[in-house]
Amino acid sequence: MRPRKHSLTLKGHRTSVSLEDAFWQAFRDIADRDGRPLNDLAAEIDADRGTECGLASAIRLYVLADMRRRLDDG
């Protein structure tokens, strides 16, 4: 499946990320589970990602790390 563009607001500015539906849904599920607005979680990931990684890749890695943590705690 091809990535689709999804809109986010970071620091008051609209941006978009191209993510596969499965990653986008998992990202939304994490925000919902943690009781956080999606844009706040995206802003945190954006601030932590550095310059070597694009935002979409950083979100994918965040989702993967969250799934691994849950499996390890499991």
Secondary structure by P-SEA (a helix, b strand, c coil): cbbbbbbbbcccbbbbbbbcaaaaaaaaaaaaaacccaaaaaaaaaaaccccccaaaaaaaaaaaaaaaaaaac
